[in-house]
């Protein structure tokens, strides 16, 4: 980041050569360290000696800037290691992005760098900016960068695996007058990557927020370790990671496997580590100033001040889309406002001040104070039309005065996409760090992301989990090492760790089935059992409400006939005979082991509804009972948990207990790839739950 000496490897005197641009960037930004040039032709370039080998340089160089083609990079890395160069940045493309051969070459240079003690950025990156020291290492020639002012306060660092995106984020932040400490592009990350840079920026005294564009998180454990460092230093991290459509929605052996896919698993663990995750690039850019300006912002609903009734309607609609509550205005604050508002203006949230703000701009200050003081309001959005000259200044001064004593996030939205604020108003805004945006929807998306971040920040998952002692781990019951267990085996495994299952067991003859039914009592359910029969109902392999022994014998014969017709030649292990369960709310509780991120817990509305609505929540396996219950009540169907249309509230505590036992089983038995309990029937409060169907899949 701030080397005392630099060598450009691959220096050329040819016009337009990348190495020439690198040199010009160093000089244009006032680099005061030693600059060495290495190139095949040697001689003088711009009055500087160009050596033909690193060995000719008289001192140990701190940074090598490698500007040569991919096929020469390995030798250059070897030269750097031999000459004890401390670090290097490599621009060359033609590695992992080109296929298997390039990937192997990239792995080799990464291995060499790590073993040789060379800190390497790239390949396939475009460079980086250090705004603190105005040090620029960039592949293309650019205008000099702007130094971070000493009195700028905390700043934002940008890390991106894409050079174009990194430059876009930095330029967008700069255009808003926001302080930037660093912009780093990491490319293919043969050695150093996102995690090392996040940790570096988390410890950097100039940086308080790190915005990250990631296309692949290559070392999850390192990222989580960096997140822990960031939490300890109070540095906020936000990541935009595209890829929700890739493999995450692919077919899997269970609902849990399909819904807790690669992207979903990554996002779940990353969010619970205290990192903000956003859905779009603009949301990442918009969240940056909020995290910087309001490091101690609180959770809560959205307060809105506007001069337009139409904006009120838009806000109410869009708040449901982004998941922001717009709470009713507290009566105490409403009474304060009544003393100042005209009779025709109703004090409420959203607050429509109408055109009176043109003649009485101080009402903006009073309204801002009132809404920020409301205990149910966690953030405020002020959404006004564009105004010229003095009125724009008056509104801005009112907003600054009204929000000065509050730490709650506030955004000022101007209803004009293309015209900037008058210069005096803009200067007031920047001096007082007012966050300005151009549309209510964009502001609300940013505030929703901030609210989600604060929620995860407030309840970082514990690392303990619910341990299952080795003696309880029921591996012997599985009878196999890979593939799906039959339902009756899966249920025995779950029962052994305390998950309630129906009374009953496997029968291999009709007489055994009758004997079991005498123990359980009628009515009973009959289920065909075979590891390869994942969808029993489709094959006629489930018969319900069997009321007596005669009906049971008839059902036995009928089920074998059904399965033979649907799956000719399929050999059944037998039929599971169980007592019919009372009605209750059908939920799903599952877990999936992601190969990179580990076990992920899934909760949702179950039965057939999981396929229809995919109403689910994901958590790490270390989630506590309280966290599980909180997530249950964030389901779209949460009304059903609280009691709906006369039904009593369900036993969410028992659901949480089962979820914790499932997570613990995954954590203690590493061979389990997936667990899917669907449905888990939840009864009224105090009456528990029961697992009516279960699937456990062992990995290869």
C-alpha positions in Angstrom: 0.0 0.0 0.0 2.8 2.4 0.8 6.1 0.9 -0.5 9.4 2.8 -0.3 10.6 1.3 -3.6 8.9 0.0 -6.7 10.0 -2.0 -9.7 8.1 -2.1 -13.0 8.7 -5.5 -14.6 8.1 -5.6 -18.4 9.0 -1.9 -19.0 8.8 -0.9 -22.6 9.5 2.2 -24.6 6.8 1.5 -27.1 4.1 4.1 -27.3 0.9 3.0 -25.5 2.6 0.2 -23.6 0.8 -0.6 -20.3 4.1 -0.2 -18.4 4.4 3.4 -19.6 0.9 4.1 -18.1 1.9 2.5 -14.8 5.0 4.8 -14.6 3.1 7.9 -15.5 0.5 7.1 -12.8 3.2 6.8 -10.2 4.8 10.1 -11.2 1.6 12.0 -11.6 0.5 11.1 -8.1 3.8 12.4 -6.6 5.4 9.1 -5.6 8.6 9.9 -3.8 10.1 6.4 -3.4 12.7 4.8 -5.6 11.4 3.6 -9.0 13.3 0.8 -10.9 12.6 -0.4 -14.4 13.2 -3.9 -15.8 12.7 -4.8 -19.4 14.2 -7.0 -22.1 15.6 -4.1 -24.2 17.3 -2.2 -21.3 18.7 1.3 -22.1 17.0 4.5 -21.0 13.3 5.1 -20.8 12.1 8.6 -20.1 15.6 9.3 -18.8 15.5 6.4 -16.3 17.8 3.4 -16.6 16.0 0.2 -17.6 17.7 -3.0 -16.4 17.4 -6.3 -18.0 17.2 -8.3 -14.8 16.0 -7.9 -11.2 19.4 -9.0 -10.1 20.8 -5.7 -11.3 18.8 -3.7 -8.7 21.1 -2.8 -5.8 18.5 -3.0 -3.0 15.6 -5.1 -1.9 12.5 -3.8 -3.6 9.2 -3.6 -1.7 6.7 -3.8 -4.6 7.0 -5.3 -8.1 4.4 -4.2 -10.7 4.3 -7.0 -13.2 3.2 -5.8 -16.7 4.1 -8.9 -18.8 2.0 -11.5 -20.6 0.7 -14.6 -18.7 3.2 -17.0 -20.2 6.1 -15.0 -18.6 4.5 -14.4 -15.2 5.8 -17.6 -13.5 9.4 -16.7 -14.2 8.8 -13.2 -13.0 7.4 -14.5 -9.7 10.4 -16.8 -9.3 12.7 -13.8 -9.9 10.8 -11.7 -7.3 11.1 -14.5 -4.7 14.8 -15.0 -5.4 15.5 -11.3 -5.1 13.4 -11.1 -1.9 10.9 -8.6 -3.3 8.2 -8.2 -0.6 5.0 -7.8 -2.7 3.8 -7.8 -6.2 0.8 -6.9 -8.3 0.1 -8.8 -11.5 -2.1 -7.4 -14.3 -1.9 -10.3 -16.8 -5.0 -12.1 -17.9 -5.1 -15.6 -19.3 -5.3 -17.7 -16.1 -8.2 -19.4 -14.4 -10.7 -17.3 -16.4 -9.5 -19.2 -19.5 -10.0 -22.7 -18.4 -8.3 -25.7 -16.7 -4.8 -25.1 -18.0 -4.9 -21.4 -16.9 -6.3 -22.4 -13.5 -3.4 -24.8 -12.9 -0.9 -22.1 -13.9 -2.6 -19.7 -11.5 -2.5 -22.2 -8.7 1.2 -22.6 -9.3 2.1 -18.9 -9.1 -0.1 -18.6 -6.0 1.7 -21.6 -4.3 5.1 -20.1 -5.3 4.1 -16.7 -3.8 2.9 -18.1 -0.5 5.9 -20.4 -0.1 8.3 -17.7 -1.1 6.9 -15.0 1.2 5.8 -12.8 -1.7 2.5 -11.0 -1.1 0.7 -11.2 -4.5 -2.3 -9.3 -5.8 -3.8 -10.6 -9.0 -3.4 -11.9 -11.7 -6.1 -10.4 -13.9 -6.6 -7.2 -11.8 -6.3 -3.6 -12.9 -4.5 -2.2 -9.8 -5.4 -0.1 -6.9 -5.5 3.4 -5.3 -4.2 4.5 -1.9 -5.9 7.9 -1.4 -4.3 8.3 2.0 -0.8 8.6 0.4 -1.9 9.4 -3.2 -0.2 6.2 -4.4 -1.7 4.7 -7.6 -0.9 1.4 -9.1 -3.1 1.2 -12.2 -2.9 -0.6 -15.5 -4.2 2.4 -17.6 -3.1 6.0 -17.4 -5.5 8.1 -15.4 -5.8 11.6 -13.9 -4.2 12.0 -10.5 -6.3 10.8 -7.6 -7.5 13.1 -4.9 -5.7 12.8 -1.5 -7.8 12.0 1.5 -8.0 15.2 3.5 -6.4 14.9 7.0 -9.6 16.3 8.6 -11.9 14.1 6.5 -12.5 11.8 9.4 -13.2 8.1 8.8 -13.4 7.0 5.2 -14.7 4.2 3.0 -12.4 1.5 1.4 -13.5 -0.4 -1.7 -12.5 -3.9 -2.6 -13.6 -5.6 -5.8 -12.7 -8.7 -7.7 -13.7 -6.7 -10.8 -11.7 -3.7 -11.8 -14.5 -2.0 -13.7 -16.9 -2.4 -10.7 -14.3 -1.2 -8.2 -13.6 1.9 -10.3 -17.4 2.5 -10.6 -18.0 2.3 -6.9 -15.1 4.6 -6.1 -16.2 7.1 -8.7 -19.8 7.1 -7.5 -18.7 7.7 -3.9 -16.3 10.4 -4.9 -19.0 12.2 -6.9 -21.0 12.4 -3.7 -18.1 14.0 -1.9 -17.6 11.0 0.3 -14.1 10.3 1.7 -12.3 7.2 0.2 -9.2 5.7 1.8 -8.4 2.9 -0.7 -9.8 1.2 -3.8 -8.3 -2.2 -4.4 -9.1 -4.7 -7.3 -8.1 -8.3 -6.6 -8.7 -10.1 -9.9 -8.3 -13.8 -9.7 -6.8 -13.9 -6.2 -4.0 -16.4 -6.7 -2.7 -15.3 -3.3 -4.1 -12.3 -1.5 -7.8 -11.8 -1.7 -10.9 -10.2 -0.2 -10.4 -11.6 3.3 -6.8 -10.3 3.8 -7.8 -6.9 2.5 -10.9 -6.6 4.6 -8.8 -7.4 7.7 -6.2 -4.9 6.6 -8.8 -2.2 6.2 -10.5 -3.2 9.4 -7.3 -2.4 11.3 -6.5 0.8 9.2 -7.0 4.0 11.2 -8.4 5.9 8.2 -11.1 3.4 7.3 -14.5 2.8 9.0 -16.5 1.2 6.2 -15.4 -1.4 3.6 -17.6 -2.0 0.5 -16.9 -5.3 -1.3 -17.9 -6.6 -4.7 -17.3 -10.4 -4.7 -18.0 -12.8 -7.5 -16.5 -15.7 -5.5 -15.5 -16.1 -1.9 -12.6 -18.5 -2.2 -11.7 -19.0 1.4 -14.8 -18.8 3.6 -13.0 -19.4 6.9 -10.7 -16.5 6.2 -13.6 -14.2 5.4 -15.3 -15.1 8.7 -12.1 -14.5 10.6 -11.8 -11.0 8.9 -15.4 -10.3 9.9 -14.5 -11.0 13.5 -11.6 -8.6 13.3 -13.9 -6.0 11.8 -16.4 -6.4 14.6 -13.6 -5.9 17.2 -12.5 -2.7 15.5 -16.0 -1.3 14.8 -15.5 -1.4 11.0 -18.7 -2.0 9.0 -18.4 -4.4 6.0 -21.0 -4.6 3.2 -20.8 -7.1 0.3 -22.6 -7.3 -3.0 -22.3 -10.9 -4.4 -24.2 -11.7 -7.5 -25.1 -15.3 -8.3 -28.5 -16.1 -6.7 -29.6 -17.8 -9.9 -26.5 -20.1 -10.2 -26.9 -23.6 -8.8 -28.7 -22.3 -5.8 -32.1 -23.3 -7.4 -30.9 -26.6 -8.8 -32.7 -29.8 -8.1 -31.7 -31.6 -4.9 -32.7 -34.7 -2.9 -34.9 -32.6 -0.6 -36.6 -29.3 -0.2 -33.9 -28.2 2.1 -31.2 -29.1 -0.4 -32.9 -27.1 -3.1 -33.7 -24.0 -1.1 -30.6 -23.8 1.0 -28.3 -23.8 -2.1 -24.9 -22.4 -2.6 -25.7 -18.7 -2.7 -28.3 -19.0 0.1 -25.8 -20.9 2.3 -23.1 -18.3 1.7 -25.4 -15.4 2.4 -26.8 -16.9 5.6 -23.4 -17.5 7.1 -22.0 -14.1 6.0 -24.9 -12.1 7.3 -24.8 -13.9 10.6 -21.0 -13.1 10.8 -21.9 -9.4 11.0 -21.5 -8.4 7.4 -24.2 -6.5 5.5 -25.3 -8.3 2.3 -27.0 -6.3 -0.5 -28.9 -7.3 -3.6 -27.8 -4.7 -6.1 -24.7 -2.6 -6.9 -26.6 0.6 -6.3 -27.7 -0.6 -2.9 -24.0 -1.2 -2.1 -23.1 2.3 -3.1 -26.1 3.8 -1.2 -25.4 1.8 1.9 -21.8 3.0 2.2 -22.6 6.6 3.3 -25.3 5.4 5.7 -22.8 3.0 7.4 -20.2 5.8 7.5 -22.5 8.6 8.6 -24.5 6.6 11.2 -22.2 4.0 12.7 -24.5 3.7 15.7 -27.9 3.8 14.0 -30.7 2.0 15.7 -33.3 -0.6 14.6 -36.8 0.6 14.1 -39.4 1.7 11.6 -39.3 4.4 9.0 -40.4 7.9 9.6 -41.3 10.0 6.5 -41.6 13.7 6.0 -42.8 14.9 2.6 -44.6 17.7 0.8 -46.7 15.4 -1.3 -49.6 13.1 -0.6 -48.5 11.0 -3.6 -45.2 10.3 -1.9 -47.1 9.0 1.1 -49.0 6.5 -1.0 -45.8 5.4 -2.7 -44.0 5.0 0.6 -46.8 2.8 2.1 -46.8 0.5 -0.9 -43.0 0.2 -1.2 -42.5 -0.3 2.5 -44.1 -3.7 2.2 -41.9 -4.6 -0.8 -38.6 -3.9 1.1 -39.8 -5.0 4.5 -39.7 -1.6 6.3 -42.4 -0.8 8.9 -43.9 2.6 8.8 -45.2 2.9 12.4 -48.0 5.3 13.5 -46.7 8.5 15.0 -46.4 8.4 18.7 -49.1 10.5 20.3 -46.7 12.6 22.3 -44.9 13.7 19.1 -48.2 14.2 17.4 -49.2 16.6 20.1 -46.0 18.5 19.8 -46.6 18.9 16.0 -50.2 20.0 16.5 -49.0 23.1 18.3 -47.1 24.2 15.1 -48.9 22.7 12.1 -51.8 24.4 10.3 -55.3 23.0 11.2 -55.6 21.3 7.8 -52.4 19.3 8.3 -52.7 16.0 10.3 -49.7 15.0 12.4 -49.0 11.4 11.4 -46.5 9.1 9.7 -45.9 9.5 6.8 -46.2 13.3 7.5 -47.4 15.3 4.5 -46.6 19.0 5.2 -48.0 20.1 1.8 -47.0 23.4 0.3 -46.8 25.2 3.7 -43.1 24.3 3.8 -42.5 26.9 1.0 -43.6 29.7 3.4 -42.7 28.1 6.7 -39.5 26.1 6.1 -38.9 25.9 9.9 -41.7 23.3 10.0 -39.2 21.0 8.4 -36.9 21.4 11.4 -39.8 20.8 13.9 -41.0 17.8 12.0 -37.5 16.3 11.8 -37.1 16.6 15.5 -40.5 15.1 16.2 -40.1 12.0 14.0 -36.5 11.3 15.1 -37.7 11.5 18.7 -40.4 8.8 18.2 -39.2 5.7 19.9 -40.7 3.4 17.2 -38.8 5.3 14.4 -35.3 4.0 13.6 -34.7 6.1 10.5 -36.2 9.1 8.8 -36.6 9.9 5.1 -37.3 13.5 4.0 -38.7 13.5 0.5 -39.1 17.0 -1.1 -39.4 18.4 -4.6 -36.5 20.2 -6.2 -36.1 23.8 -5.1 -33.9 26.6 -6.3 -31.7 29.1 -4.4 -32.9 30.3 -1.0 -35.6 27.7 -0.4 -33.2 24.8 -1.0 -30.8 26.4 1.5 -33.6 27.0 4.0 -34.7 23.4 3.8 -31.2 22.1 4.1 -30.5 24.2 7.1 -33.7 23.1 8.7 -32.8 19.4 8.1 -29.4 19.9 9.6 -30.7 21.7 12.7 -33.5 19.2 13.2 -31.2 16.1 13.0 -28.1 17.5 14.8 -28.9 15.9 18.2 -29.9 12.5 16.8 -27.8 9.4 15.8 -30.6 7.9 13.8 -30.1 7.5 10.0 -31.6 10.2 7.9 -31.8 10.5 4.1 -32.8 13.6 2.2 -34.4 12.7 -1.1 -34.6 15.3 -3.9 -37.3 14.7 -6.6 -35.1 15.3 -9.5 -33.0 12.7 -11.3 -30.8 15.1 -13.3 -30.4 18.5 -11.7 -28.0 18.9 -8.7 -28.7 20.9 -5.6 -27.8 24.6 -5.7 -24.1 24.9 -4.7 -24.7 26.6 -1.4 -27.2 23.9 -0.3 -24.9 21.2 -1.5 -22.0 22.7 0.5 -24.1 22.8 3.6 -25.1 19.2 3.0 -21.5 18.0 2.6 -20.2 20.0 5.6 -22.9 18.4 7.8 -22.6 14.9 6.1 -26.3 14.9 5.0 -27.0 11.7 3.0 -28.7 12.7 -0.3 -30.5 10.4 -2.7 -32.7 10.8 -5.8 -35.7 8.6 -5.3 -37.8 7.4 -2.4 -37.5 3.8 -3.5 -33.7 3.8 -3.7 -33.5 5.4 -0.3 -35.9 2.8 1.2 -33.9 0.0 -0.3 -30.7 1.4 1.3 -32.5 1.8 4.7 -33.9 -1.7 4.5 -30.4 -3.1 4.0 -29.1 -1.0 6.9 -32.0 -2.3 9.1 -31.2 -5.9 8.2 -27.5 -5.3 9.0 -28.4 -3.8 12.4 -30.6 -6.8 13.1 -27.8 -9.2 12.4 -25.4 -7.0 14.2 -27.6 -7.1 17.3 -27.7 -10.8 17.5 -24.4 -12.3 16.2 -24.9 -16.1 16.5 -23.1 -17.9 19.2 -20.4 -20.4 18.3 -21.4 -23.0 20.8 -24.4 -24.7 19.2 -26.2 -27.5 20.9 -23.7 -30.3 21.4 -24.6 -34.0 20.9 -22.2 -36.2 22.8 -20.4 -39.0 20.9 -22.4 -41.6 22.7 -25.6 -40.2 21.3 -24.5 -40.0 17.7 -26.6 -42.7 16.1 -24.4 -43.7 13.2 -25.0 -47.4 13.7 -28.7 -47.0 13.1 -28.0 -45.8 9.5 -26.8 -49.2 8.2 -25.1 -47.4 5.2 -22.5 -44.8 4.6 -24.0 -42.9 1.6 -27.3 -42.0 0.0 -30.8 -41.4 1.4 -31.9 -43.3 4.5 -35.4 -44.8 4.4 -37.9 -42.9 6.4 -38.2 -45.4 9.3 -34.4 -45.3 9.8 -34.2 -41.5 9.5 -36.9 -41.3 12.2 -35.1 -43.6 14.5 -32.0 -41.4 14.1 -34.0 -38.3 14.9 -35.8 -40.0 17.9 -32.4 -41.0 19.3 -31.5 -37.3 19.7 -34.9 -36.3 21.1 -37.0 -35.4 18.1 -40.6 -36.5 18.7 -41.9 -39.0 16.1 -45.2 -40.9 15.9 -45.7 -44.3 17.7 -45.0 -47.2 15.4 -42.3 -49.1 13.6 -41.4 -51.1 10.5 -43.4 -54.2 9.6 -42.3 -56.8 7.1 -45.5 -58.8 7.1 -49.2 -58.1 7.4 -49.3 -59.9 10.7 -46.5 -57.7 12.1 -48.5 -54.7 10.9 -51.5 -55.8 12.8 -49.4 -56.4 15.9 -48.0 -52.9 15.7 -51.4 -51.4 15.3 -52.6 -53.1 18.5 -49.8 -51.3 20.3 -50.4 -47.9 18.7 -54.1 -48.0 18.5 -56.3 -47.1 15.4 -56.4 -45.2 13.2 -53.0 -45.8 11.6 -51.0 -44.7 8.6 -49.2 -47.1 6.3 -46.1 -46.0 4.3 -44.0 -47.9 1.8 -40.3 -48.0 2.7 -37.4 -48.1 0.3 -34.3 -45.8 0.1 -35.0 -45.1 -3.6 -38.6 -44.2 -3.1 -38.3 -40.5 -2.2 -41.8 -39.5 -3.2 -44.0 -42.2 -1.7 -47.3 -40.5 -2.3 -46.7 -40.4 -6.1 -46.4 -44.1 -6.1 -49.4 -44.8 -4.0 -47.1 -45.6 -1.1 -49.0 -43.7 1.6 -52.4 -44.8 3.0 -54.1 -42.8 5.8 -56.8 -43.2 8.3 -56.8 -47.0 8.4 -59.5 -47.7 11.0 -59.3 -51.4 11.9 -57.4 -54.7 11.4 -59.4 -55.7 8.4 -58.8 -52.4 6.6 -55.1 -52.7 7.5 -54.8 -56.2 5.9 -56.5 -54.9 2.8 -54.3 -51.7 2.8 -51.2 -53.9 3.0 -52.0 -55.8 -0.2 -53.2 -52.7 -1.9 -50.0 -50.8 -1.2 -47.7 -53.5 -2.5 -49.8 -53.5 -5.7 -49.6 -49.7 -6.0 -45.8 -49.6 -5.7 -45.3 -52.5 -8.1 -47.5 -50.7 -10.7 -45.7 -47.4 -10.2 -42.1 -48.8 -9.7 -42.0 -52.3 -11.3 -39.4 -54.5 -9.6 -38.8 -52.2 -6.7 -38.0 -54.2 -3.5 -39.5 -52.7 -0.4 -37.8 -53.0 3.0 -41.3 -53.2 4.5 -44.1 -50.8 5.4 -44.0 -48.3 8.2 -47.0 -48.5 10.5 -47.7 -45.4 12.6 -50.4 -43.9 14.7 -52.3 -41.1 12.9 -51.3 -37.8 14.3 -53.8 -35.1 15.3 -54.0 -32.0 13.1 -51.7 -29.1 13.6 -49.7 -26.5 11.7 -47.4 -28.1 9.1 -43.9 -26.7 9.2 -40.6 -27.8 7.7 -37.3 -28.0 9.6 -34.2 -29.0 7.7 -30.5 -28.6 7.4 -28.0 -28.9 4.5 -24.2 -29.2 4.7 -22.6 -26.7 2.3 -19.2 -27.9 1.2 -17.7 -24.5 1.8 -19.8 -22.9 4.5 -20.9 -25.9 6.6 -24.3 -26.7 8.0 -27.2 -24.4 7.2 -30.5 -24.6 9.1 -33.8 -24.1 7.3 -37.3 -23.2 8.7 -40.5 -22.8 6.8 -44.2 -23.3 6.3 -44.3 -27.0 5.4 -46.4 -29.6 3.7 -47.3 -28.8 0.1 -47.0 -25.1 0.8 -43.2 -25.2 0.8 -43.2 -26.0 -2.9 -46.0 -23.4 -3.6 -44.6 -20.4 -1.7 -41.0 -21.3 -0.6 -41.7 -19.4 2.6 -38.4 -20.1 4.4 -35.8 -18.6 6.7 -32.1 -19.7 6.8 -29.8 -19.7 9.8 -26.4 -21.0 10.7 -26.3 -24.2 12.7 -25.1 -22.2 15.8 -28.3 -20.3 16.0 -29.9 -20.1 19.5 -33.5 -20.9 20.4 -34.3 -17.2 20.6 -32.8 -16.5 17.1 -34.8 -19.5 15.7 -38.0 -18.1 17.2 -37.3 -14.6 15.8 -36.7 -16.1 12.3 -39.9 -18.1 12.5 -41.9 -14.9 13.1 -40.2 -13.3 10.1 -41.9 -15.9 7.8 -44.5 -14.5 5.5 -46.9 -17.0 7.0 -46.1 -16.0 10.6 -49.7 -15.2 11.3 -50.3 -18.9 11.3 -47.9 -19.3 14.2 -49.6 -16.7 16.3 -53.0 -18.2 15.8 -55.2 -17.5 12.8 -59.0 -17.4 12.4 -59.6 -18.9 15.8 -56.7 -21.3 15.9 -54.5 -21.1 19.0 -50.9 -20.0 18.8 -48.5 -22.9 18.1 -45.7 -24.2 20.3 -42.8 -22.3 18.7 -40.5 -23.1 21.6 -40.9 -26.8 20.7 -40.2 -26.0 17.0 -37.0 -24.2 18.1 -35.9 -27.2 20.2 -36.3 -29.5 17.2 -34.4 -27.1 15.0 -31.5 -27.0 17.4 -31.4 -30.8 17.7 -31.3 -31.0 13.9 -28.5 -28.5 13.8 -26.6 -30.3 16.5 -27.0 -33.7 14.7 -25.6 -32.1 11.5 -22.7 -30.7 13.5 -21.9 -33.9 15.3 -22.3 -36.3 12.4 -20.2 -34.9 9.6 -21.3 -37.5 7.0 -24.9 -36.1 6.9 -25.4 -34.0 3.8 -29.1 -33.1 4.4 -31.9 -33.5 6.9 -35.5 -32.7 5.9 -38.4 -33.0 8.3 -41.5 -32.2 6.3 -44.0 -31.9 7.8 -43.1 -31.2 11.4 -46.5 -30.7 12.9 -46.7 -28.0 15.6 -49.5 -28.2 18.1 -50.9 -25.5 20.4 -48.5 -23.8 23.0 -47.3 -26.4 25.5 -48.4 -29.4 23.4 -45.2 -29.9 21.4 -44.5 -31.0 17.9 -44.1 -34.3 16.0 -42.1 -35.2 12.9 -44.5 -36.9 10.5 -42.0 -37.4 7.7 -38.2 -37.3 7.6 -35.4 -37.7 5.1 -31.7 -38.0 6.0 -29.1 -38.0 3.2 -25.6 -39.1 3.8 -22.8 -37.7 1.7 -20.4 -39.6 -0.5 
